[in-house]
């Protein structure tokens, strides 16, 4: 079993993924939702601390990006309920692709756009796609 590491660029990842999907499978893109949320770190030195995170939901499935050893970016699917329980999701805001695209242009960064989520990122603005 391979270890999947965080990309630390989840907000960028979901918009880039959905932009590519809009071109290749617009029906899937229309069905899915981009989600920005506040989760609690499940383990390690920051266990229980809140952090902002982004993922994609499609019904009961959740899609998440990650890095394999060697830096290869992958996307994997997880049962939504299992993911919410494991990361103890405290808040979640769902966006259609069109809503996220408009907010991206309005704010000139990938997100998060909700101030409470943004305060947990500790990073400056990012580029517009």
Secondary structure, DSSP 8 states (H G I E B T S, - for coil): ----B--S-HHHHHHHHHHHHHHH-HHHHHH-EEEEEEEE--SSTTTT-EEEEEEEEETTEEEEEEE-TTS-EEEEEEEHHHHHHHTT--EEEEE-HHHHHHHHHHHTSSS--SHHHHTTT--------
